[in-house]
Amino acid sequence: MVYLAYLIVAVAVVLLSNKASEYVDLLDKKTKLSGAFIGGVMLSAVTSLPELFTSVSSTLMLDEPGLCIGNILGSDLFNLTILAVLILVAFRPFSQVKVAKSHIAVSIFVSLIYMVLLLNMWGVLDFNILTVNITSIIVVVLYIIGVKSMSGEDGSETAVEEEEVESSLTVKQIAIRFALVSAGIIGLSILITYITDIIATKLNLGAGLAGALFLGIATSLPELASTIALFRMRNFNIAIGNIVGSNIFNFLILSIVDVLYFGNGIYDYTDPKTVNLLVCGAIAMPVTLLMMKFKNKGMQIVAPIIVIACYAAFLII
């Protein structure tokens, strides 16, 4: 019964996240924000709402920081795997598209965050300023720089022709509906955290593995659905912006939870699966950066396979 409940809640999270994405798209058309900012900041923030509230609830309500970091690292690695699979399938049209400079920049920042987390795990960057870990402060700085690069992108090099969509809704009406949908996502995200905790106990899973599999995958379903749809429309830059923007936003979530949590610390590596996730992600992210930067046939085939192998290694080891 608990597995059915998990499935129902996960599907509901996807449906509400997709609805929230529609409202963000309408706000985009009415406010004329840049495409890079929409894909990399707004859309990624919307599809990352489940990660935000499952991480907050698993840490503050269940006192399970292992679930939180497993959720974030698992979501980010799963997102990279989604992108790798889609690029492998559509490498010919993808190889003809120039990836926005802001997406390359954000990918570099995400790679740096992985390095910072590795240094934190090794004890180099594992000390507090007041009650906040220095790692969290560095992550916030890198996120702000990344958002600034995306907001400054005018999208002129990678613009995609779109059909005009008429809507009788005003900006205020759209904002209210977006807020209501977001509230629903918050409630369901908290619920799926409790269900995951029950499943982890029932199956005797570690917090890192449970967070990566049940929370990480469930909360990444919105990114999966939206990225597949964008690849079908060949809106590759918006799809990439959604993935890399979601990943850097997910790391920001760790910093937010670290500020709110007064336990032993959010950076919990006691579960070996969490360590595996971090190492596999630290390998997969720079490889993803290479396959976005270099468009030769070999790179477009070999690099995605390496990323997919990283996720498989996490599951197997």
C-alpha positions as CSV (number, residue, x, y, z in Angstrom):
1,M,0.0,0.0,0.0
2,V,2.9,2.4,0.8
3,Y,4.4,1.9,-2.6
4,L,1.0,2.7,-4.3
5,A,0.8,5.9,-2.2
6,Y,4.4,6.8,-3.2
7,L,3.5,6.3,-6.9
8,I,0.3,8.4,-6.6
9,V,2.0,11.3,-4.8
10,A,5.0,11.2,-7.3
11,V,2.6,11.5,-10.3
12,A,0.7,14.3,-8.6
13,V,4.0,16.2,-8.0
14,V,4.8,15.8,-11.7
15,L,1.4,17.1,-12.8
16,L,1.5,20.1,-10.5
17,S,5.1,20.9,-11.4
18,N,4.2,20.8,-15.1
19,K,1.2,23.2,-14.4
20,A,3.5,25.5,-12.5
21,S,5.9,25.5,-15.5
22,E,3.0,26.5,-17.8
23,Y,2.3,29.6,-15.5
24,V,6.0,30.4,-15.6
25,D,5.9,30.3,-19.4
26,L,3.0,32.7,-19.4
27,L,4.8,35.0,-17.1
28,D,7.7,34.8,-19.6
29,K,5.5,35.9,-22.4
30,K,4.0,38.8,-20.5
31,T,7.2,40.1,-18.9
32,K,9.6,39.5,-21.8
33,L,12.4,38.0,-19.7
34,S,15.3,36.4,-21.6
35,G,15.1,32.8,-22.6
36,A,18.3,31.8,-20.8
37,F,16.9,33.3,-17.6
38,I,13.6,31.5,-18.1
39,G,15.2,28.1,-18.7
40,G,18.1,28.4,-16.3
41,V,16.5,30.3,-13.4
42,M,12.7,30.4,-13.4
43,L,11.8,27.0,-15.0
44,S,14.6,25.3,-13.0
45,A,13.4,26.8,-9.8
46,V,9.9,25.6,-10.4
47,T,10.9,22.1,-11.2
48,S,13.2,22.1,-8.2
49,L,10.4,23.0,-5.7
50,P,10.0,19.3,-4.8
51,E,13.7,19.0,-4.0
52,L,13.5,22.1,-1.9
53,F,10.6,21.1,0.3
54,T,11.5,17.4,0.5
55,S,15.0,18.4,1.7
56,V,13.6,20.9,4.2
57,S,11.0,18.4,5.6
58,S,13.4,15.4,5.7
59,T,15.9,17.5,7.7
60,L,13.9,19.7,9.9
61,M,10.9,17.4,10.5
62,L,12.5,13.9,10.4
63,D,16.0,14.9,11.5
64,E,17.4,12.9,8.6
65,P,20.1,15.1,6.9
66,G,21.3,12.0,5.1
67,L,18.0,11.9,3.2
68,C,18.5,15.6,2.3
69,I,22.0,15.3,0.8
70,G,21.1,12.0,-0.8
71,N,18.1,13.6,-2.4
72,I,20.1,16.5,-3.8
73,L,23.1,14.5,-5.0
74,G,20.8,11.8,-6.4
75,S,18.6,14.4,-8.2
76,D,21.6,16.1,-9.8
77,L,23.2,12.9,-11.0
78,F,19.8,11.7,-12.3
79,N,19.3,15.0,-14.1
80,L,22.7,14.7,-15.8
81,T,21.8,11.1,-16.8
82,I,18.6,12.4,-18.4
83,L,20.5,14.9,-20.4
84,A,23.1,12.3,-21.4
85,V,20.5,9.8,-22.7
86,L,18.7,12.5,-24.7
87,I,21.9,13.8,-26.3
88,L,22.9,10.3,-27.2
89,V,19.6,9.8,-28.9
90,A,19.5,13.1,-30.6
91,F,23.3,13.8,-31.1
92,R,23.0,14.8,-34.8
93,P,20.6,17.7,-34.3
94,F,22.1,18.6,-31.0
95,S,25.6,18.8,-32.5
96,Q,24.4,21.6,-34.8
97,V,23.3,23.8,-31.9
98,K,25.5,26.3,-30.1
99,V,25.0,26.0,-26.4
100,A,24.4,29.4,-24.6
101,K,27.6,30.8,-23.0
102,S,25.6,31.2,-19.7
103,H,24.9,27.5,-19.6
104,I,28.5,26.7,-20.1
105,A,29.4,29.1,-17.3
106,V,26.8,27.6,-14.9
107,S,28.1,24.1,-15.7
108,I,31.6,25.3,-14.7
109,F,30.2,26.6,-11.4
110,V,28.3,23.3,-10.7
111,S,31.6,21.4,-11.3
112,L,33.3,23.8,-8.8
113,I,30.6,23.1,-6.3
114,Y,31.2,19.4,-6.6
115,M,34.9,20.1,-5.9
116,V,33.9,22.2,-2.9
117,L,31.8,19.3,-1.6
118,L,34.6,16.9,-2.0
119,L,36.9,19.2,0.0
120,N,34.2,19.4,2.6
121,M,34.0,15.6,2.8
122,W,37.8,15.4,3.2
123,G,37.6,17.9,6.0
124,V,39.4,20.8,4.2
125,L,36.2,23.0,4.0
126,D,34.4,21.6,7.0
127,F,34.2,24.4,9.5
128,N,31.5,26.9,10.5
129,I,31.2,30.6,10.4
130,L,28.8,31.2,13.3
131,T,26.3,28.3,12.6
132,V,26.8,28.0,8.8
133,N,29.3,25.8,7.2
134,I,31.8,27.5,5.0
135,T,30.8,25.1,2.1
136,S,27.3,26.6,2.2
137,I,28.6,30.1,1.9
138,I,30.8,29.2,-1.1
139,V,27.8,27.5,-2.8
140,V,25.7,30.6,-2.3
141,V,28.4,32.8,-3.9
142,L,28.7,30.5,-6.9
143,Y,24.9,30.3,-7.3
144,I,24.6,34.1,-7.3
145,I,27.3,34.4,-10.0
146,G,25.6,31.7,-12.0
147,V,22.2,33.4,-11.9
148,K,23.8,36.7,-12.8
149,S,25.3,35.1,-15.9
150,M,22.0,33.6,-16.9
151,S,20.0,36.8,-16.3
152,G,22.5,38.7,-18.5
153,E,22.1,36.4,-21.4
154,D,20.0,38.0,-24.1
155,G,19.4,34.7,-25.9
156,S,20.1,36.2,-29.3
157,E,22.5,33.5,-30.4
158,T,20.2,30.6,-29.4
159,A,16.7,32.0,-29.9
160,V,14.0,29.5,-30.8
161,E,10.9,30.4,-32.8
162,E,7.8,30.1,-30.7
163,E,4.2,30.4,-31.5
164,E,2.3,33.2,-29.9
165,V,0.1,31.9,-27.1
166,E,-2.8,34.1,-26.2
167,S,-4.0,34.1,-22.6
168,S,-6.8,36.2,-21.1
169,L,-5.1,35.9,-17.6
170,T,-3.5,38.9,-16.2
171,V,-0.1,38.8,-14.5
172,K,-1.7,39.0,-11.1
173,Q,-4.1,36.0,-11.9
174,I,-1.2,34.0,-13.2
175,A,0.9,34.7,-10.1
176,I,-2.0,33.7,-7.8
177,R,-2.5,30.4,-9.7
178,F,1.2,29.8,-9.6
179,A,1.2,30.3,-5.8
180,L,-1.7,27.9,-5.4
181,V,0.0,25.2,-7.5
182,S,3.3,25.8,-5.6
183,A,1.4,25.3,-2.3
184,G,0.2,22.0,-3.6
185,I,3.7,21.0,-4.5
186,I,4.9,21.9,-1.1
187,G,2.3,19.7,0.6
188,L,2.9,16.8,-1.6
189,S,6.7,17.1,-1.3
190,I,6.4,17.0,2.5
191,L,4.1,13.9,2.2
192,I,6.5,12.0,-0.1
193,T,9.3,12.6,2.3
194,Y,7.4,10.8,5.1
195,I,6.5,8.0,2.6
196,T,10.1,7.7,1.7
197,D,11.1,7.4,5.3
198,I,8.6,4.6,5.8
199,I,9.9,2.8,2.7
200,A,13.5,3.2,3.8
201,T,12.7,1.7,7.2
202,K,10.6,-1.1,5.6
203,L,13.4,-2.1,3.2
204,N,16.2,-1.3,5.7
205,L,17.8,1.1,3.3
206,G,20.4,3.7,4.3
207,A,19.4,7.4,4.3
208,G,21.7,8.2,1.4
209,L,20.4,5.4,-0.9
210,A,16.7,6.1,0.0
211,G,17.2,9.8,-0.6
212,A,18.9,9.2,-4.0
213,L,16.4,6.6,-5.3
214,F,13.0,7.4,-3.8
215,L,13.4,11.2,-3.2
216,G,16.0,11.9,-5.9
217,I,14.1,10.3,-8.7
218,A,10.6,11.3,-7.7
219,T,11.6,15.0,-7.3
220,S,13.5,14.9,-10.7
221,L,10.4,13.7,-12.6
222,P,9.4,17.3,-13.5
223,E,12.8,17.9,-15.0
224,L,12.5,14.6,-16.9
225,A,9.1,15.4,-18.4
226,S,10.0,19.0,-19.3
227,T,13.4,18.1,-20.8
228,I,12.0,15.3,-23.0
229,A,9.3,17.7,-24.3
230,L,11.9,20.4,-25.0
231,F,14.2,17.9,-26.9
232,R,11.2,16.8,-29.0
233,M,10.7,20.5,-29.9
234,R,14.5,20.8,-30.5
235,N,14.6,23.6,-27.9
236,F,18.0,22.3,-26.8
237,N,19.2,25.4,-25.0
238,I,16.2,25.8,-22.8
239,A,16.4,22.1,-22.0
240,I,20.0,22.4,-21.0
241,G,19.2,25.5,-19.0
242,N,16.6,23.6,-17.1
243,I,19.0,20.8,-16.2
244,V,22.1,22.8,-15.2
245,G,19.9,25.5,-13.6
246,S,18.1,22.9,-11.6
247,N,21.4,21.3,-10.5
248,I,22.9,24.5,-9.2
249,F,19.6,25.5,-7.6
250,N,19.6,22.1,-5.9
251,F,23.0,22.8,-4.4
252,L,21.6,26.1,-3.1
253,I,19.0,24.1,-1.3
254,L,21.8,22.5,0.7
255,S,22.9,25.9,1.9
256,I,19.3,26.9,2.7
257,V,18.8,23.8,4.8
258,D,22.2,24.3,6.5
259,V,21.1,27.7,7.7
260,L,17.8,26.3,9.0
261,Y,19.2,23.1,10.6
262,F,20.8,23.2,14.1
263,G,21.7,19.5,14.3
264,N,25.1,18.0,13.7
265,G,25.4,19.4,10.2
266,I,23.7,18.9,6.8
267,Y,26.8,17.5,5.1
268,D,26.4,13.9,6.3
269,Y,28.6,11.3,4.5
270,T,28.1,8.4,6.9
271,D,26.2,6.5,4.2
272,P,28.6,5.0,1.7
273,K,26.0,5.5,-1.1
274,T,26.2,9.3,-0.4
275,V,30.0,9.2,-1.0
276,N,29.5,7.2,-4.2
277,L,26.9,9.8,-5.4
278,L,29.3,12.7,-4.7
279,V,32.2,11.0,-6.5
280,C,30.1,9.9,-9.5
281,G,28.6,13.4,-9.8
282,A,32.0,15.0,-9.6
283,I,33.0,12.9,-12.6
284,A,29.8,13.2,-14.6
285,M,29.5,17.0,-14.4
286,P,32.8,17.9,-16.1
287,V,32.1,15.3,-18.7
288,T,28.7,16.9,-19.3
289,L,30.4,20.2,-19.7
290,L,32.7,18.7,-22.3
291,M,29.8,17.3,-24.4
292,M,28.1,20.7,-24.4
293,K,31.3,22.5,-25.4
294,F,32.7,20.1,-28.0
295,K,30.3,18.9,-30.8
296,N,32.4,16.3,-32.6
297,K,30.7,12.9,-33.1
298,G,33.1,11.1,-30.8
299,M,32.4,13.4,-27.9
300,Q,28.7,13.3,-28.5
301,I,28.7,9.5,-28.1
302,V,31.5,8.8,-25.7
303,A,30.7,11.6,-23.1
304,P,27.0,10.6,-22.6
305,I,28.0,7.0,-22.2
306,I,30.5,8.0,-19.4
307,V,27.7,10.0,-17.6
308,I,25.3,7.1,-17.9
309,A,28.0,4.7,-16.6
310,C,28.5,7.0,-13.6
311,Y,24.9,6.6,-12.6
312,A,25.1,2.9,-13.2
313,A,28.2,2.7,-11.0
314,F,26.4,4.5,-8.2
315,L,23.6,1.9,-8.4
316,I,25.9,-1.1,-8.6
317,I,28.7,-0.2,-6.1
